[in-house]
Amino acid sequence: MTVTISDDCIACGACESICDAVFSIEDKAVVNDGAVADNVDGVKEAADACPVGAIVVE
């Protein structure tokens, strides 16, 4: 699974509040790639919750 953040990110913090092992907020969300495999459900939940659809899961 590959997780990227598009330029649409508004740094609202929703993803970080749902899955802080994978997402952190700087100027926009940042993905901790090393934690994705252990947090698949959280990544999917965060992607669904993103108000601007900026989390791309492939």
N, CA, C, O and CB atoms as a CASP TS submission, in Angstrom:
PFRMAT TS
TARGET T0000
AUTHOR 0000-0000-0000
METHOD Language model
MODEL 1
PARENT N/A
ATOM      1  N   MET     1       0.841  -1.169   0.000  1.00  0.00           N
ATOM      2  CA  MET     1       0.000   0.000   0.000  1.00  0.00           C
ATOM      3  C   MET     1       0.894   1.242   0.000  1.00  0.00           C
ATOM      4  O   MET     1       1.833   1.349   0.789  1.00  0.00           O
ATOM      5  CB  MET     1      -0.961  -0.007   1.218  1.00  0.00           C
ATOM      6  N   THR     2       0.585   2.168  -0.894  1.00  0.00           N
ATOM      7  CA  THR     2       1.291   3.430  -0.975  1.00  0.00           C
ATOM      8  C   THR     2       0.337   4.547  -0.574  1.00  0.00           C
ATOM      9  O   THR     2      -0.798   4.600  -1.049  1.00  0.00           O
ATOM     10  CB  THR     2       1.861   3.662  -2.401  1.00  0.00           C
ATOM     11  N   VAL     3       0.791   5.432   0.290  1.00  0.00           N
ATOM     12  CA  VAL     3      -0.022   6.552   0.756  1.00  0.00           C
ATOM     13  C   VAL     3       0.704   7.846   0.437  1.00  0.00           C
ATOM     14  O   VAL     3       1.856   8.038   0.824  1.00  0.00           O
ATOM     15  CB  VAL     3      -0.317   6.443   2.280  1.00  0.00           C
ATOM     16  N   THR     4       0.016   8.732  -0.276  1.00  0.00           N
ATOM     17  CA  THR     4       0.575  10.043  -0.582  1.00  0.00           C
ATOM     18  C   THR     4      -0.444  11.118  -0.220  1.00  0.00           C
ATOM     19  O   THR     4      -1.639  10.855  -0.084  1.00  0.00           O
ATOM     20  CB  THR     4       0.975  10.142  -2.081  1.00  0.00           C
ATOM     21  N   ILE     5       0.062  12.317  -0.070  1.00  0.00           N
ATOM     22  CA  ILE     5      -0.775  13.468   0.253  1.00  0.00           C
ATOM     23  C   ILE     5      -0.731  14.430  -0.926  1.00  0.00           C
ATOM     24  O   ILE     5       0.344  14.866  -1.338  1.00  0.00           O
ATOM     25  CB  ILE     5      -0.301  14.168   1.573  1.00  0.00           C
ATOM     26  N   SER     6      -1.900  14.760  -1.469  1.00  0.00           N
ATOM     27  CA  SER     6      -1.943  15.690  -2.604  1.00  0.00           C
ATOM     28  C   SER     6      -1.778  17.129  -2.126  1.00  0.00           C
ATOM     29  O   SER     6      -1.844  17.415  -0.931  1.00  0.00           O
ATOM     30  CB  SER     6      -3.267  15.537  -3.381  1.00  0.00           C
ATOM     31  N   ASP     7      -1.566  18.015  -3.072  1.00  0.00           N
ATOM     32  CA  ASP     7      -1.412  19.436  -2.763  1.00  0.00           C
ATOM     33  C   ASP     7      -2.714  20.058  -2.268  1.00  0.00           C
ATOM     34  O   ASP     7      -2.719  21.208  -1.831  1.00  0.00           O
ATOM     35  CB  ASP     7      -0.917  20.186  -3.988  1.00  0.00           C
ATOM     36  N   ASP     8      -3.816  19.314  -2.331  1.00  0.00           N
ATOM     37  CA  ASP     8      -5.115  19.806  -1.844  1.00  0.00           C
ATOM     38  C   ASP     8      -5.176  19.848  -0.324  1.00  0.00           C
ATOM     39  O   ASP     8      -6.097  20.442   0.237  1.00  0.00           O
ATOM     40  CB  ASP     8      -6.244  18.929  -2.375  1.00  0.00           C
ATOM     41  N   CYS     9      -4.216  19.232   0.352  1.00  0.00           N
ATOM     42  CA  CYS     9      -4.212  19.151   1.815  1.00  0.00           C
ATOM     43  C   CYS     9      -4.300  20.548   2.432  1.00  0.00           C
ATOM     44  O   CYS     9      -3.574  21.462   2.041  1.00  0.00           O
ATOM     45  CB  CYS     9      -2.941  18.425   2.315  1.00  0.00           C
ATOM     46  N   ILE    10      -5.216  20.693   3.414  1.00  0.00           N
ATOM     47  CA  ILE    10      -5.391  21.967   4.112  1.00  0.00           C
ATOM     48  C   ILE    10      -4.845  21.910   5.544  1.00  0.00           C
ATOM     49  O   ILE    10      -5.063  22.831   6.331  1.00  0.00           O
ATOM     50  CB  ILE    10      -6.871  22.354   4.132  1.00  0.00           C
ATOM     51  N   ALA    11      -4.144  20.837   5.876  1.00  0.00           N
ATOM     52  CA  ALA    11      -3.516  20.668   7.195  1.00  0.00           C
ATOM     53  C   ALA    11      -4.527  20.809   8.337  1.00  0.00           C
ATOM     54  O   ALA    11      -4.242  21.446   9.352  1.00  0.00           O
ATOM     55  CB  ALA    11      -2.393  21.690   7.374  1.00  0.00           C
ATOM     56  N   CYS    12      -5.701  20.213   8.163  1.00  0.00           N
ATOM     57  CA  CYS    12      -6.754  20.334   9.181  1.00  0.00           C
ATOM     58  C   CYS    12      -6.486  19.470  10.414  1.00  0.00           C
ATOM     59  O   CYS    12      -6.997  19.752  11.498  1.00  0.00           O
ATOM     60  CB  CYS    12      -8.096  19.954   8.581  1.00  0.00           C
ATOM     61  N   GLY    13      -5.680  18.416  10.243  1.00  0.00           N
ATOM     62  CA  GLY    13      -5.336  17.559  11.366  1.00  0.00           C
ATOM     63  C   GLY    13      -6.234  16.351  11.567  1.00  0.00           C
ATOM     64  O   GLY    13      -6.011  15.567  12.490  1.00  0.00           O
ATOM     65  N   ALA    14      -7.242  16.186  10.725  1.00  0.00           N
ATOM     66  CA  ALA    14      -8.149  15.044  10.883  1.00  0.00           C
ATOM     67  C   ALA    14      -7.404  13.721  10.781  1.00  0.00           C
ATOM     68  O   ALA    14      -7.633  12.816  11.584  1.00  0.00           O
ATOM     69  CB  ALA    14      -9.257  15.097   9.832  1.00  0.00           C
ATOM     70  N   CYS    15      -6.525  13.604   9.813  1.00  0.00           N
ATOM     71  CA  CYS    15      -5.797  12.343   9.626  1.00  0.00           C
ATOM     72  C   CYS    15      -4.920  12.033  10.832  1.00  0.00           C
ATOM     73  O   CYS    15      -4.861  10.893  11.291  1.00  0.00           O
ATOM     74  CB  CYS    15      -4.938  12.402   8.355  1.00  0.00           C
ATOM     75  N   GLU    16      -4.244  13.052  11.339  1.00  0.00           N
ATOM     76  CA  GLU    16      -3.371  12.861  12.498  1.00  0.00           C
ATOM     77  C   GLU    16      -4.177  12.456  13.727  1.00  0.00           C
ATOM     78  O   GLU    16      -3.720  11.631  14.518  1.00  0.00           O
ATOM     79  CB  GLU    16      -2.574  14.141  12.787  1.00  0.00           C
ATOM     80  N   SER    17      -5.361  13.021  13.898  1.00  0.00           N
ATOM     81  CA  SER    17      -6.175  12.668  15.063  1.00  0.00           C
ATOM     82  C   SER    17      -6.703  11.244  14.962  1.00  0.00           C
ATOM     83  O   SER    17      -6.966  10.611  15.984  1.00  0.00           O
ATOM     84  CB  SER    17      -7.340  13.645  15.212  1.00  0.00           C
ATOM     85  N   ILE    18      -6.861  10.736  13.756  1.00  0.00           N
ATOM     86  CA  ILE    18      -7.352   9.372  13.558  1.00  0.00           C
ATOM     87  C   ILE    18      -6.211   8.365  13.620  1.00  0.00           C
ATOM     88  O   ILE    18      -6.365   7.299  14.216  1.00  0.00           O
ATOM     89  CB  ILE    18      -8.081   9.256  12.217  1.00  0.00           C
ATOM     90  N   CYS    19      -5.074   8.683  13.019  1.00  0.00           N
ATOM     91  CA  CYS    19      -3.968   7.721  12.915  1.00  0.00           C
ATOM     92  C   CYS    19      -2.626   8.443  13.029  1.00  0.00           C
ATOM     93  O   CYS    19      -1.927   8.640  12.035  1.00  0.00           O
ATOM     94  CB  CYS    19      -4.045   6.938  11.578  1.00  0.00           C
ATOM     95  N   ASP    20      -2.279   8.831  14.251  1.00  0.00           N
ATOM     96  CA  ASP    20      -1.049   9.608  14.449  1.00  0.00           C
ATOM     97  C   ASP    20       0.228   8.791  14.282  1.00  0.00           C
ATOM     98  O   ASP    20       1.320   9.357  14.235  1.00  0.00           O
ATOM     99  CB  ASP    20      -1.060  10.224  15.816  1.00  0.00           C
ATOM    100  N   ALA    21       0.104   7.476  14.192  1.00  0.00           N
ATOM    101  CA  ALA    21       1.284   6.651  13.917  1.00  0.00           C
ATOM    102  C   ALA    21       1.758   6.842  12.478  1.00  0.00           C
ATOM    103  O   ALA    21       2.940   6.663  12.183  1.00  0.00           O
ATOM    104  CB  ALA    21       0.976   5.166  14.180  1.00  0.00           C
ATOM    105  N   VAL    22       0.846   7.203  11.591  1.00  0.00           N
ATOM    106  CA  VAL    22       1.167   7.351  10.169  1.00  0.00           C
ATOM    107  C   VAL    22       1.218   8.814   9.740  1.00  0.00           C
ATOM    108  O   VAL    22       2.088   9.194   8.957  1.00  0.00           O
ATOM    109  CB  VAL    22       0.147   6.606   9.325  1.00  0.00           C
ATOM    110  N   PHE    23       0.299   9.638  10.240  1.00  0.00           N
ATOM    111  CA  PHE    23       0.183  11.018   9.770  1.00  0.00           C
ATOM    112  C   PHE    23       0.639  12.023  10.809  1.00  0.00           C
ATOM    113  O   PHE    23       0.374  11.873  12.002  1.00  0.00           O
ATOM    114  CB  PHE    23      -1.241  11.313   9.375  1.00  0.00           C
ATOM    115  N   SER    24       1.323  13.042  10.338  1.00  0.00           N
ATOM    116  CA  SER    24       1.658  14.191  11.175  1.00  0.00           C
ATOM    117  C   SER    24       1.444  15.434  10.313  1.00  0.00           C
ATOM    118  O   SER    24       1.477  15.370   9.084  1.00  0.00           O
ATOM    119  CB  SER    24       3.147  14.108  11.731  1.00  0.00           C
ATOM    120  N   ILE    25       1.225  16.558  10.980  1.00  0.00           N
ATOM    121  CA  ILE    25       0.939  17.790  10.254  1.00  0.00           C
ATOM    122  C   ILE    25       2.128  18.734  10.368  1.00  0.00           C
ATOM    123  O   ILE    25       2.595  19.041  11.465  1.00  0.00           O
ATOM    124  CB  ILE    25      -0.349  18.463  10.790  1.00  0.00           C
ATOM    125  N   GLU    26       2.606  19.187   9.219  1.00  0.00           N
ATOM    126  CA  GLU    26       3.604  20.253   9.146  1.00  0.00           C
ATOM    127  C   GLU    26       2.935  21.355   8.327  1.00  0.00           C
ATOM    128  O   GLU    26       1.902  21.872   8.753  1.00  0.00           O
ATOM    129  CB  GLU    26       4.996  19.757   8.491  1.00  0.00           C
ATOM    130  N   ASP    27       3.470  21.727   7.189  1.00  0.00           N
ATOM    131  CA  ASP    27       2.765  22.664   6.308  1.00  0.00           C
ATOM    132  C   ASP    27       1.556  21.966   5.680  1.00  0.00           C
ATOM    133  O   ASP    27       0.542  22.594   5.378  1.00  0.00           O
ATOM    134  CB  ASP    27       3.719  23.210   5.201  1.00  0.00           C
ATOM    135  N   LYS    28       1.692  20.666   5.494  1.00  0.00           N
ATOM    136  CA  LYS    28       0.599  19.792   5.084  1.00  0.00           C
ATOM    137  C   LYS    28       0.868  18.443   5.735  1.00  0.00           C
ATOM    138  O   LYS    28       1.901  18.255   6.378  1.00  0.00           O
ATOM    139  CB  LYS    28       0.487  19.675   3.503  1.00  0.00           C
ATOM    140  N   ALA    29      -0.033  17.530   5.573  1.00  0.00           N
ATOM    141  CA  ALA    29       0.147  16.217   6.198  1.00  0.00           C
ATOM    142  C   ALA    29       1.395  15.529   5.651  1.00  0.00           C
ATOM    143  O   ALA    29       1.738  15.669   4.477  1.00  0.00           O
ATOM    144  CB  ALA    29      -1.095  15.332   5.965  1.00  0.00           C
ATOM    145  N   VAL    30       2.059  14.790   6.521  1.00  0.00           N
ATOM    146  CA  VAL    30       3.257  14.029   6.174  1.00  0.00           C
ATOM    147  C   VAL    30       2.985  12.583   6.541  1.00  0.00           C
ATOM    148  O   VAL    30       2.397  12.301   7.585  1.00  0.00           O
ATOM    149  CB  VAL    30       4.540  14.580   6.907  1.00  0.00           C
ATOM    150  N   VAL    31       3.413  11.662   5.679  1.00  0.00           N
ATOM    151  CA  VAL    31       3.181  10.239   5.890  1.00  0.00           C
ATOM    152  C   VAL    31       4.451   9.567   6.403  1.00  0.00           C
ATOM    153  O   VAL    31       5.529   9.743   5.836  1.00  0.00           O
ATOM    154  CB  VAL    31       2.706   9.568   4.589  1.00  0.00           C
ATOM    155  N   ASN    32       4.313   8.794   7.485  1.00  0.00           N
ATOM    156  CA  ASN    32       5.394   7.953   7.988  1.00  0.00           C
ATOM    157  C   ASN    32       5.258   6.608   7.272  1.00  0.00           C
ATOM    158  O   ASN    32       4.541   5.723   7.741  1.00  0.00           O
ATOM    159  CB  ASN    32       5.336   7.791   9.576  1.00  0.00           C
ATOM    160  N   ASP    33       5.939   6.456   6.147  1.00  0.00           N
ATOM    161  CA  ASP    33       5.793   5.262   5.310  1.00  0.00           C
ATOM    162  C   ASP    33       6.078   3.967   6.062  1.00  0.00           C
ATOM    163  O   ASP    33       5.468   2.938   5.769  1.00  0.00           O
ATOM    164  CB  ASP    33       6.710   5.359   4.119  1.00  0.00           C
ATOM    165  N   GLY    34       6.978   4.002   7.009  1.00  0.00           N
ATOM    166  CA  GLY    34       7.339   2.808   7.760  1.00  0.00           C
ATOM    167  C   GLY    34       6.230   2.286   8.650  1.00  0.00           C
ATOM    168  O   GLY    34       6.276   1.133   9.078  1.00  0.00           O
ATOM    169  N   ALA    35       5.227   3.118   8.939  1.00  0.00           N
ATOM    170  CA  ALA    35       4.145   2.705   9.831  1.00  0.00           C
ATOM    171  C   ALA    35       2.874   2.316   9.090  1.00  0.00           C
ATOM    172  O   ALA    35       1.915   1.860   9.712  1.00  0.00           O
ATOM    173  CB  ALA    35       3.838   3.808  10.798  1.00  0.00           C
ATOM    174  N   VAL    36       2.852   2.487   7.784  1.00  0.00           N
ATOM    175  CA  VAL    36       1.621   2.232   7.020  1.00  0.00           C
ATOM    176  C   VAL    36       1.168   0.779   7.134  1.00  0.00           C
ATOM    177  O   VAL    36      -0.006   0.526   7.402  1.00  0.00           O
ATOM    178  CB  VAL    36       1.830   2.590   5.550  1.00  0.00           C
ATOM    179  N   ALA    37       2.059  -0.166   6.939  1.00  0.00           N
ATOM    180  CA  ALA    37       1.686  -1.585   6.916  1.00  0.00           C
ATOM    181  C   ALA    37       1.035  -2.049   8.213  1.00  0.00           C
ATOM    182  O   ALA    37       0.163  -2.918   8.190  1.00  0.00           O
ATOM    183  CB  ALA    37       2.905  -2.430   6.638  1.00  0.00           C
ATOM    184  N   ASP    38       1.445  -1.484   9.337  1.00  0.00           N
ATOM    185  CA  ASP    38       0.887  -1.880  10.630  1.00  0.00           C
ATOM    186  C   ASP    38      -0.384  -1.118  10.991  1.00  0.00           C
ATOM    187  O   ASP    38      -0.993  -1.390  12.025  1.00  0.00           O
ATOM    188  CB  ASP    38       1.913  -1.678  11.710  1.00  0.00           C
ATOM    189  N   ASN    39      -0.788  -0.172  10.154  1.00  0.00           N
ATOM    190  CA  ASN    39      -1.937   0.691  10.468  1.00  0.00           C
ATOM    191  C   ASN    39      -2.885   0.860   9.288  1.00  0.00           C
ATOM    192  O   ASN    39      -3.425   1.945   9.069  1.00  0.00           O
ATOM    193  CB  ASN    39      -1.453   2.053  10.920  1.00  0.00           C
ATOM    194  N   VAL    40      -3.086  -0.204   8.534  1.00  0.00           N
ATOM    195  CA  VAL    40      -3.896  -0.145   7.307  1.00  0.00           C
ATOM    196  C   VAL    40      -5.310   0.369   7.582  1.00  0.00           C
ATOM    197  O   VAL    40      -5.804   1.227   6.851  1.00  0.00           O
ATOM    198  CB  VAL    40      -3.968  -1.529   6.656  1.00  0.00           C
ATOM    199  N   ASP    41      -5.962  -0.142   8.621  1.00  0.00           N
ATOM    200  CA  ASP    41      -7.329   0.287   8.915  1.00  0.00           C
ATOM    201  C   ASP    41      -7.381   1.776   9.255  1.00  0.00           C
ATOM    202  O   ASP    41      -8.291   2.481   8.817  1.00  0.00           O
ATOM    203  CB  ASP    41      -7.906  -0.536  10.071  1.00  0.00           C
ATOM    204  N   GLY    42      -6.417   2.254  10.028  1.00  0.00           N
ATOM    205  CA  GLY    42      -6.365   3.660  10.388  1.00  0.00           C
ATOM    206  C   GLY    42      -6.116   4.557   9.183  1.00  0.00           C
ATOM    207  O   GLY    42      -6.677   5.649   9.085  1.00  0.00           O
ATOM    208  N   VAL    43      -5.274   4.091   8.271  1.00  0.00           N
ATOM    209  CA  VAL    43      -4.992   4.855   7.049  1.00  0.00           C
ATOM    210  C   VAL    43      -6.258   4.992   6.219  1.00  0.00           C
ATOM    211  O   VAL    43      -6.571   6.075   5.724  1.00  0.00           O
ATOM    212  CB  VAL    43      -3.875   4.177   6.216  1.00  0.00           C
ATOM    213  N   LYS    44      -6.985   3.891   6.070  1.00  0.00           N
ATOM    214  CA  LYS    44      -8.224   3.923   5.287  1.00  0.00           C
ATOM    215  C   LYS    44      -9.264   4.820   5.950  1.00  0.00           C
ATOM    216  O   LYS    44      -9.968   5.565   5.267  1.00  0.00           O
ATOM    217  CB  LYS    44      -8.787   2.502   5.112  1.00  0.00           C
ATOM    218  N   GLU    45      -9.364   4.754   7.267  1.00  0.00           N
ATOM    219  CA  GLU    45     -10.314   5.604   7.987  1.00  0.00           C
ATOM    220  C   GLU    45      -9.950   7.077   7.818  1.00  0.00           C
ATOM    221  O   GLU    45     -10.826   7.915   7.602  1.00  0.00           O
ATOM    222  CB  GLU    45     -10.349   5.231   9.481  1.00  0.00           C
ATOM    223  N   ALA    46      -8.661   7.389   7.917  1.00  0.00           N
ATOM    224  CA  ALA    46      -8.210   8.770   7.749  1.00  0.00           C
ATOM    225  C   ALA    46      -8.479   9.262   6.329  1.00  0.00           C
ATOM    226  O   ALA    46      -8.905  10.401   6.136  1.00  0.00           O
ATOM    227  CB  ALA    46      -6.715   8.888   8.076  1.00  0.00           C
ATOM    228  N   ALA    47      -8.236   8.420   5.352  1.00  0.00           N
ATOM    229  CA  ALA    47      -8.492   8.804   3.951  1.00  0.00           C
ATOM    230  C   ALA    47      -9.971   9.098   3.736  1.00  0.00           C
ATOM    231  O   ALA    47     -10.326  10.059   3.053  1.00  0.00           O
ATOM    232  CB  ALA    47      -8.030   7.687   2.985  1.00  0.00           C
ATOM    233  N   ASP    48     -10.820   8.278   4.313  1.00  0.00           N
ATOM    234  CA  ASP    48     -12.274   8.496   4.188  1.00  0.00           C
ATOM    235  C   ASP    48     -12.706   9.769   4.902  1.00  0.00           C
ATOM    236  O   ASP    48     -13.652  10.426   4.466  1.00  0.00           O
ATOM    237  CB  ASP    48     -13.049   7.294   4.755  1.00  0.00           C
ATOM    238  N   ALA    49     -12.038  10.126   5.982  1.00  0.00           N
ATOM    239  CA  ALA    49     -12.406  11.293   6.779  1.00  0.00           C
ATOM    240  C   ALA    49     -11.848  12.605   6.250  1.00  0.00           C
ATOM    241  O   ALA    49     -12.310  13.673   6.651  1.00  0.00           O
ATOM    242  CB  ALA    49     -11.947  11.102   8.177  1.00  0.00           C
ATOM    243  N   CYS    50     -10.881  12.548   5.374  1.00  0.00           N
ATOM    244  CA  CYS    50     -10.235  13.770   4.868  1.00  0.00           C
ATOM    245  C   CYS    50     -11.282  14.645   4.163  1.00  0.00           C
ATOM    246  O   CYS    50     -11.909  14.208   3.198  1.00  0.00           O
ATOM    247  CB  CYS    50      -9.057  13.417   3.886  1.00  0.00           C
ATOM    248  N   PRO    51     -11.466  15.871   4.644  1.00  0.00           N
ATOM    249  CA  PRO    51     -12.520  16.718   4.083  1.00  0.00           C
ATOM    250  C   PRO    51     -12.273  17.187   2.648  1.00  0.00           C
ATOM    251  O   PRO    51     -13.205  17.614   1.967  1.00  0.00           O
ATOM    252  CB  PRO    51     -12.697  17.908   4.949  1.00  0.00           C
ATOM    253  N   VAL    52     -11.026  17.109   2.189  1.00  0.00           N
ATOM    254  CA  VAL    52     -10.721  17.537   0.819  1.00  0.00           C
ATOM    255  C   VAL    52     -10.198  16.394  -0.051  1.00  0.00           C
ATOM    256  O   VAL    52      -9.778  16.625  -1.185  1.00  0.00           O
ATOM    257  CB  VAL    52      -9.700  18.662   0.844  1.00  0.00           C
ATOM    258  N   GLY    53     -10.219  15.163   0.469  1.00  0.00           N
ATOM    259  CA  GLY    53      -9.787  14.006  -0.305  1.00  0.00           C
ATOM    260  C   GLY    53      -8.320  14.043  -0.676  1.00  0.00           C
ATOM    261  O   GLY    53      -7.941  13.577  -1.751  1.00  0.00           O
ATOM    262  N   ALA    54      -7.494  14.585   0.191  1.00  0.00           N
ATOM    263  CA  ALA    54      -6.078  14.754  -0.126  1.00  0.00           C
ATOM    264  C   ALA    54      -5.228  13.512   0.118  1.00  0.00           C
ATOM    265  O   ALA    54      -4.076  13.463  -0.314  1.00  0.00           O
ATOM    266  CB  ALA    54      -5.529  15.879   0.670  1.00  0.00           C
ATOM    267  N   ILE    55      -5.773  12.511   0.801  1.00  0.00           N
ATOM    268  CA  ILE    55      -5.004  11.292   1.080  1.00  0.00           C
ATOM    269  C   ILE    55      -5.267  10.294  -0.039  1.00  0.00           C
ATOM    270  O   ILE    55      -6.399   9.859  -0.248  1.00  0.00           O
ATOM    271  CB  ILE    55      -5.383  10.679   2.477  1.00  0.00           C
ATOM    272  N   VAL    56      -4.209   9.941  -0.752  1.00  0.00           N
ATOM    273  CA  VAL    56      -4.315   9.024  -1.884  1.00  0.00           C
ATOM    274  C   VAL    56      -3.731   7.683  -1.458  1.00  0.00           C
ATOM    275  O   VAL    56      -2.546   7.587  -1.136  1.00  0.00           O
ATOM    276  CB  VAL    56      -3.579   9.586  -3.152  1.00  0.00           C
ATOM    277  N   VAL    57      -4.575   6.642  -1.459  1.00  0.00           N
ATOM    278  CA  VAL    57      -4.152   5.305  -1.064  1.00  0.00           C
ATOM    279  C   VAL    57      -4.195   4.414  -2.304  1.00  0.00           C
ATOM    280  O   VAL    57      -5.225   4.274  -2.963  1.00  0.00           O
ATOM    281  CB  VAL    57      -5.061   4.731   0.084  1.00  0.00           C
ATOM    282  N   GLU    58      -3.047   3.820  -2.595  1.00  0.00           N
ATOM    283  CA  GLU    58      -2.958   2.936  -3.774  1.00  0.00           C
ATOM    284  C   GLU    58      -2.403   1.588  -3.378  1.00  0.00           C
ATOM    285  O   GLU    58      -2.253   0.709  -4.227  1.00  0.00           O
ATOM    286  CB  GLU    58      -2.078   3.564  -4.873  1.00  0.00           C
TER
END
